Amino acid sequence: MKPEIRRELRDYIEQQIIPRYRTFDRAHNLDHVRAVIDRSLTLAADCEVNAEMVYTIAAYHDTGLVNGREHHHLDAGRILEADPELRRWFPEEEIRTMREAVEDHRASSDHAPRSIYGRIVAEADRQIDPETVLRRTIQYSLAHYPELDREGHFARCAGHLREKYAEGGYLRLWIVPSENARRLDELRRIINDAQQLRDRFDHLFDIEIRTSGL
């Protein structure tokens, strides 16, 4: 059972923070932030943590995309820390912990999350459902590399999948055992099967082209 969040905090985040995701790419949109919030609260139910902090971290985790992707985790941490409204619900020490958790959520981070809060949001952000990963990778490619043709998008997507998710890739799971660990094994089997990867890419690429109107 997911914990309750005070109405005032939930209303503020629902009205002022979550709508910011409408301006981001399709891989980091409203559906994404709501999914990360939901998974974060599910993980929090099994941990001794402040659920309202978990909820807030998940809501802010990608807000830094307003300034671009490269340093979005650091920018999101600054956005959270600079928000005076959060002082209505959290003392400075908790805000500092939340900022660090947001900063630590990025999969390519060179260090482990500094707290259980960082591990929760980092794990929740890694939605390793194979179809979802493939679809989000294609969505990101279409949004940020519009000059590429189909073959170019496939090469970029396949390279990214190998770099991030294959054996030896940079993605790390911080809460194990988890459903993500099982799904990562499934995704790796797809990545290692060149024909299956191509077939799945073509199927999802056609869907994205059709639904996005490109």
Summary of the structure (lengths in Angstrom):
residues: 214
radius of gyration: 17.6
end to end distance: 41.4
largest distance: 54.0
contacts: 659
relative contact order: 0.11
helix: 71%
strand: 0%
